[in-house]
Amino acid sequence: MSASFNFNGKLSKIAYQKKRIKYLKLKTEQGKYWVKIPKQLSKQLAGLSPGCQLEVEGKVKQPPKTGKAQYKVKRLAVIASDKSATSPIKSKTVSLLPVFDSKIKSKAKVLICQKSNCWKKGGQQVCAEIESILSDRGLTKEIPIQKTGCLKQCKKAPALIMMPDKTCYNKVKPQQVAKMVEKHLITNQL
């Protein structure tokens, strides 16, 4: 599914790779975005400096694999400081990736052992506690709980892994779950 977009932004940073412009960071009213510049377009943008206004339009997609919105630019224009004239720059494809402003870490999920030893030693209660915390916050769709096979921690059951940090926890009690969810799946700092 794709939709059209059109926004104006102020150029805040320019990232170079091998002496050519690779990315532009734009600040808009909606948020911050990184604009990936294709090779053929980077030569035309040599005179850009931070602080200038850009107008960008095209189509936006959100691939299910990454979950991040990708903006495919059809037209990129530099807006003059007097705002009376624009100079259009045409491109086939430019990808705009928004800076991750959400409080949820990307690709966050919980892997919990569902083998009999972990389940008997409290894994089922821990899993239920994680599910209730995520549902209270409305995050059940964004942060899946994946029940796995043996995590090879049977003597230290129940065992679980918090992704994307890949932090393994053993002998987990339901009372500890709230702190672990806050620490690994939800961040307070951007």
C-alpha positions as CSV (number, residue, x, y, z in Angstrom):
1,M,0.0,0.0,0.0
2,S,1.4,3.4,-0.9
3,A,0.2,7.0,-0.6
4,S,1.4,10.4,-1.8
5,F,3.2,12.9,0.4
6,N,4.4,16.5,0.1
7,F,6.3,18.4,2.7
8,N,8.7,21.3,3.2
9,G,11.7,20.9,5.5
10,K,14.8,22.8,6.7
11,L,18.1,21.1,5.9
12,S,19.9,20.5,9.2
13,K,22.8,18.1,8.3
14,I,24.6,16.8,5.3
15,A,26.3,13.3,5.5
16,Y,29.0,12.6,3.0
17,Q,30.4,9.2,1.9
18,K,33.4,9.0,-0.4
19,K,33.3,12.7,-1.1
20,R,29.7,12.8,-2.3
21,I,26.5,13.7,-0.6
22,K,24.9,10.5,0.7
23,Y,22.1,11.8,3.1
24,L,20.4,15.0,4.0
25,K,18.7,15.4,7.4
26,L,15.5,17.5,7.1
27,K,13.5,19.0,9.9
28,T,9.8,19.4,9.2
29,E,6.7,20.2,11.3
30,Q,6.0,16.4,11.4
31,G,9.4,15.4,12.6
32,K,13.0,14.7,11.4
33,Y,13.8,12.7,8.3
34,W,17.0,11.4,6.6
35,V,16.9,11.8,2.8
36,K,19.0,9.3,0.9
37,I,20.4,10.9,-2.2
38,P,21.1,8.8,-5.3
39,K,24.5,9.2,-7.1
40,Q,23.1,11.0,-10.1
41,L,21.4,13.6,-7.9
42,S,24.2,14.2,-5.4
43,K,26.3,16.1,-8.0
44,Q,23.4,18.5,-8.6
45,L,23.2,19.2,-4.8
46,A,26.8,20.3,-4.4
47,G,25.9,23.9,-3.5
48,L,23.5,23.0,-0.6
49,S,24.2,24.2,2.9
50,P,22.5,23.6,6.2
51,G,19.6,26.0,6.8
52,C,18.2,26.1,3.3
53,Q,14.5,25.0,2.7
54,L,13.7,22.0,0.6
55,E,10.4,20.8,-0.8
56,V,10.0,17.1,-1.3
57,E,7.1,15.1,-2.8
58,G,6.5,11.5,-3.9
59,K,5.1,8.2,-2.5
60,V,5.4,6.7,0.9
61,K,5.6,2.9,1.6
62,Q,5.8,0.9,4.8
63,P,7.3,-2.5,4.2
64,P,6.0,-5.1,6.6
65,K,9.5,-6.6,7.2
66,T,11.1,-3.4,8.6
67,G,8.0,-1.5,9.6
68,K,9.6,1.8,8.9
69,A,8.1,4.2,6.5
70,Q,10.1,4.8,3.3
71,Y,9.5,7.9,1.3
72,K,10.2,7.5,-2.5
73,V,10.8,11.0,-3.8
74,K,9.6,12.0,-7.3
75,R,10.6,15.7,-7.0
76,L,13.0,17.6,-4.8
77,A,13.1,21.4,-5.0
78,V,15.3,24.0,-3.2
79,I,13.1,26.8,-1.9
80,A,14.8,30.2,-2.2
81,S,15.1,32.3,0.9
82,D,12.7,34.9,-0.4
83,K,10.2,32.0,-1.1
84,S,9.3,33.5,-4.5
85,A,11.2,31.0,-6.7
86,T,12.0,27.3,-6.5
87,S,14.5,25.3,-8.5
88,P,13.2,21.8,-9.1
89,I,15.6,18.8,-9.1
90,K,14.1,15.6,-10.5
91,S,15.1,12.2,-9.4
92,K,13.9,8.7,-10.0
93,T,14.2,7.4,-6.4
94,V,15.2,8.9,-3.2
95,S,14.4,7.2,0.1
96,L,13.4,9.2,3.1
97,L,13.7,7.4,6.4
98,P,12.2,9.1,9.4
99,V,14.4,9.3,12.5
100,F,13.1,6.9,15.1
101,D,11.0,9.2,17.3
102,S,8.8,6.5,18.8
103,K,9.3,5.3,22.4
104,I,9.3,1.7,21.2
105,K,12.6,0.2,20.2
106,S,12.7,-1.2,16.6
107,K,12.2,-5.0,16.2
108,A,11.4,-5.4,19.9
109,K,10.1,-8.8,20.9
110,V,10.2,-11.3,23.8
111,L,11.5,-14.9,23.3
112,I,10.3,-17.1,26.2
113,C,11.0,-20.8,26.6
114,Q,7.8,-22.9,26.7
115,K,9.4,-26.3,27.4
116,S,8.1,-28.2,30.4
117,N,10.8,-27.3,32.9
118,C,10.6,-23.5,32.3
119,W,6.8,-23.7,32.2
120,K,6.5,-25.6,35.4
121,K,8.9,-23.3,37.3
122,G,6.9,-20.1,36.5
123,G,7.3,-19.5,32.8
124,Q,3.6,-19.5,32.2
125,Q,3.0,-16.8,34.9
126,V,5.9,-14.7,33.6
127,C,4.5,-15.0,30.0
128,A,1.0,-14.0,31.3
129,E,2.5,-11.0,33.2
130,I,4.4,-9.8,30.1
131,E,1.2,-10.1,28.0
132,S,-0.8,-8.1,30.6
133,I,1.8,-5.3,30.8
134,L,2.0,-5.0,27.0
135,S,-1.8,-5.1,26.6
136,D,-2.2,-2.4,29.3
137,R,0.1,-0.1,27.3
138,G,-1.6,-1.1,24.0
139,L,1.6,-2.6,22.6
140,T,0.6,-6.2,21.9
141,K,0.8,-5.8,18.1
142,E,4.1,-3.8,18.1
143,I,5.9,-6.1,20.5
144,P,5.2,-9.8,19.9
145,I,5.8,-12.5,22.5
146,Q,7.3,-15.6,20.8
147,K,7.2,-18.9,22.6
148,T,10.4,-20.8,21.7
149,G,11.9,-24.2,22.3
150,C,14.5,-24.9,24.9
151,L,16.9,-22.0,25.5
152,K,19.4,-24.4,27.2
153,Q,18.9,-22.8,30.7
154,C,16.9,-25.6,32.2
155,K,18.6,-25.5,35.6
156,K,17.9,-21.7,35.8
157,A,14.3,-21.9,34.6
158,P,12.3,-19.9,33.6
159,A,14.4,-18.4,30.8
160,L,13.6,-15.6,28.4
161,I,15.4,-13.3,26.0
162,M,14.5,-9.6,25.4
163,M,15.1,-8.5,21.8
164,P,16.6,-6.4,20.2
165,D,19.2,-6.3,23.0
166,K,19.5,-10.1,23.1
167,T,19.6,-10.0,26.9
168,C,19.0,-13.4,28.5
169,Y,17.2,-13.6,31.8
170,N,17.1,-16.7,34.1
171,K,15.0,-17.5,37.2
172,V,12.6,-14.8,36.2
173,K,9.8,-13.9,38.7
174,P,6.6,-12.2,37.6
175,Q,7.4,-9.3,39.9
176,Q,10.6,-8.6,37.8
177,V,8.8,-8.4,34.5
178,A,7.6,-4.7,34.6
179,K,11.2,-3.5,35.1
180,M,12.5,-5.7,32.3
181,V,9.9,-4.6,29.8
182,E,10.6,-0.9,30.6
183,K,14.3,-1.4,30.4
184,H,14.5,-3.4,27.2
185,L,11.4,-2.8,25.2
186,I,10.4,0.8,26.0
187,T,12.9,3.7,26.2
188,N,12.4,6.9,28.0
189,Q,15.3,8.6,26.2
190,L,15.4,9.4,22.5
